[in-house]
Each structure stands twice: as C-alpha cells, then as structure tokens.
Amino acid sequence: MIFNRKSKDGRVKAEVYINYGDENESVNGQKRIKKAEVLINPGMSVLEILKMVSNIEYTPDESATGHMGSMITAIDGFKNDLTHFWLYYLREEDDGGWRLPMETPDSVLIKKNIMIAWRYHDLQEKGPGAAGNQIFGPFYSKECIARVKRCNRQF
C-alpha cells in the first residue's frame, strides 16, 4: 500500500484510480480501471491531482445547481449525461475504508498520503455501480459484492 512510503522532500503521494465502469470488461483492449501514482505538494486539491493524471472537462463553478465549486463533467472522454455521472472516493492512511466526500473536488485539499478513486456510475445499471449504491465504493463489481468477505480485489 502507498501509506508505508514517505517522501524525503516533503511531498506526499497520491494513488489515483479511475474506474470507467464494469471492471470485468475492456475498452479498446484496455482495462476499465486506470491507476496512477503521483507525488504532490501538500495542499493540492483533488481536482488538481486528477488534472495531472487524466484529460478532464469540468465546470469551474456549479453554484447555480447548488454545488459550491467545480464539478467534473468528463474524464478521458467518458462524459456525464442523463444516465452517467462521476463520483470520487477518498481513503487516507488513518481511514478504515473508502469514504464519499460531500465536497466538490476543488475544495478538498490533500495534506498526507492518500488514495483517490473516481468511478463512472450508470443510473440504468443494477447492482453496486448503480446510482444509490455508492456505499459499495469505487471498485466492487457485481460478482465481487455478493462475496465481499472472500473478494480477491484488494485496493
């Protein structure tokens, strides 16, 4: 895990995962989960870190919709629409598991080693990736959620 490593120059490490949908399928021969590890200066936002590892589209201010800050509209060409949306999850070294922040990604500042995961949710999907099922976290697949205790996915 990332948490055991320390940087000598004061920077912290961020592991970023991007789940484009069903983990068991591939798109153009590539897996649906992308992983990147970056060294960042403490105080960088989740949005700035995402910009470092992916091509993104976002609205800088979504206050008209009630969200005070930036909202991601696309990551690597996967766009929000009427049936799809992006959510991010955080896991810090002191956390017992993934948490779903209730803040926009530009307002969450990273101060210590962290894991950040983005998941592309589908409103029409049934199961763990579906809207309302965000409690299952960014990686669980339909096959894995039924066997959570025995699941071999260790993220």
C-alpha positions as CSV (number, residue, x, y, z in Angstrom):
1,M,0.0,0.0,0.0
2,I,1.0,3.6,-0.6
3,F,0.8,4.6,3.1
4,N,4.1,3.0,4.2
5,R,6.2,5.1,1.8
6,K,7.5,8.5,2.8
7,S,9.0,11.2,0.6
8,K,12.2,12.9,1.7
9,D,11.4,16.2,0.0
10,G,8.1,17.0,1.9
11,R,5.8,15.9,-0.9
12,V,3.1,13.4,-0.3
13,K,2.0,10.5,-2.5
14,A,-1.4,10.2,-4.1
15,E,-2.6,7.0,-5.7
16,V,-5.3,7.7,-8.2
17,Y,-7.7,5.1,-9.6
18,I,-10.2,5.8,-12.3
19,N,-12.9,3.2,-12.8
20,Y,-14.7,3.7,-16.2
21,G,-17.4,1.2,-15.4
22,D,-17.6,-2.6,-15.4
23,E,-14.2,-3.8,-14.2
24,N,-14.6,-7.1,-16.0
25,E,-14.8,-5.5,-19.5
26,S,-12.3,-3.7,-21.5
27,V,-12.4,-0.7,-23.8
28,N,-10.2,-0.9,-26.9
29,G,-8.2,-3.7,-25.3
30,Q,-7.5,-1.7,-22.1
31,K,-8.8,-2.5,-18.7
32,R,-11.6,-0.3,-17.3
33,I,-9.5,0.8,-14.3
34,K,-6.6,3.1,-14.7
35,K,-4.1,3.6,-11.9
36,A,-1.5,6.4,-11.5
37,E,0.8,7.4,-8.6
38,V,1.9,11.0,-8.3
39,L,4.0,13.0,-5.8
40,I,2.3,16.2,-4.9
41,N,2.9,19.2,-2.7
42,P,0.7,19.3,0.4
43,G,-2.4,21.5,-0.1
44,M,-3.2,20.4,-3.7
45,S,-6.8,19.8,-4.4
46,V,-8.3,16.5,-5.6
47,L,-9.2,18.4,-8.9
48,E,-5.6,19.4,-9.5
49,I,-4.4,15.9,-8.9
50,L,-7.0,14.5,-11.4
51,K,-5.7,17.0,-14.0
52,M,-2.2,15.6,-13.5
53,V,-3.3,12.0,-14.5
54,S,-6.2,12.4,-17.0
55,N,-7.8,14.6,-19.6
56,I,-10.8,16.1,-17.9
57,E,-13.6,18.5,-18.5
58,Y,-15.2,20.4,-15.7
59,T,-17.3,23.4,-14.8
60,P,-15.3,25.7,-12.5
61,D,-18.4,26.9,-10.7
62,E,-21.6,25.0,-10.3
63,S,-23.3,27.3,-7.7
64,A,-26.3,27.6,-10.0
65,T,-27.1,23.9,-9.3
66,G,-26.4,24.2,-5.6
67,H,-22.8,22.8,-5.7
68,M,-20.4,25.5,-4.4
69,G,-17.4,24.6,-6.5
70,S,-16.2,22.7,-9.5
71,M,-18.0,19.6,-11.0
72,I,-16.3,17.0,-13.2
73,T,-18.2,16.6,-16.5
74,A,-15.8,14.2,-18.3
75,I,-12.7,12.1,-17.6
76,D,-10.8,10.7,-20.6
77,G,-13.8,11.2,-22.9
78,F,-16.3,9.5,-20.5
79,K,-18.9,12.2,-20.1
80,N,-21.7,12.9,-17.7
81,D,-25.1,12.7,-19.3
82,L,-28.7,11.8,-18.3
83,T,-27.7,8.3,-17.2
84,H,-24.0,8.6,-16.2
85,F,-22.0,10.6,-13.7
86,W,-18.6,10.7,-11.9
87,L,-18.1,10.4,-8.2
88,Y,-14.9,10.3,-6.2
89,Y,-13.9,8.5,-3.1
90,L,-11.0,9.0,-0.7
91,R,-9.0,6.7,1.5
92,E,-6.4,8.3,3.8
93,E,-3.9,6.3,5.9
94,D,-6.0,6.8,9.1
95,D,-9.3,5.7,7.4
96,G,-10.7,2.3,7.9
97,G,-12.0,2.3,4.3
98,W,-13.2,4.4,1.4
99,R,-15.4,7.5,2.1
100,L,-17.5,9.5,-0.2
101,P,-16.7,13.2,0.4
102,M,-19.6,15.6,0.4
103,E,-17.5,18.4,-1.1
104,T,-16.5,19.4,-4.6
105,P,-13.1,18.1,-5.7
106,D,-11.6,21.6,-5.9
107,S,-12.3,22.2,-2.2
108,V,-10.7,19.0,-0.8
109,L,-7.1,19.7,-0.1
110,I,-4.7,16.8,0.4
111,K,-2.2,17.1,3.2
112,K,-0.9,13.5,3.6
113,N,-0.6,10.3,1.6
114,I,-3.9,9.3,0.1
115,M,-5.8,7.1,-2.3
116,I,-8.3,8.8,-4.6
117,A,-10.7,6.8,-6.7
118,W,-13.1,8.0,-9.4
119,R,-16.0,5.8,-10.5
120,Y,-18.2,6.3,-13.6
121,H,-21.7,5.4,-12.3
122,D,-24.5,4.3,-14.6
123,L,-28.1,5.2,-13.5
124,Q,-29.5,2.3,-15.5
125,E,-27.1,-0.3,-14.1
126,K,-28.4,-2.7,-11.4
127,G,-26.0,-3.6,-8.7
128,P,-23.0,-2.0,-6.9
129,G,-22.3,0.6,-9.6
130,A,-25.8,1.9,-9.8
131,A,-27.0,5.2,-8.5
132,G,-27.8,5.0,-4.8
133,N,-25.3,2.1,-4.4
134,Q,-22.2,4.3,-3.9
135,I,-21.8,2.8,-0.4
136,F,-20.1,-0.1,-2.0
137,G,-17.1,2.0,-3.0
138,P,-15.3,2.6,-6.3
139,F,-14.2,-0.9,-7.2
140,Y,-16.8,-3.6,-6.4
141,S,-18.2,-5.4,-9.3
142,K,-21.5,-7.4,-9.4
143,E,-19.5,-10.7,-9.0
144,C,-17.5,-9.3,-6.1
145,I,-20.2,-7.6,-4.0
146,A,-22.0,-10.9,-3.3
147,R,-18.8,-12.3,-1.7
148,V,-17.4,-9.2,0.0
149,K,-15.5,-11.1,2.7
150,R,-14.0,-13.5,0.1
151,C,-13.5,-11.0,-2.7
152,N,-9.9,-11.1,-4.0
153,R,-9.9,-7.4,-5.0
154,Q,-7.6,-5.6,-2.6
155,F,-7.5,-1.9,-3.4
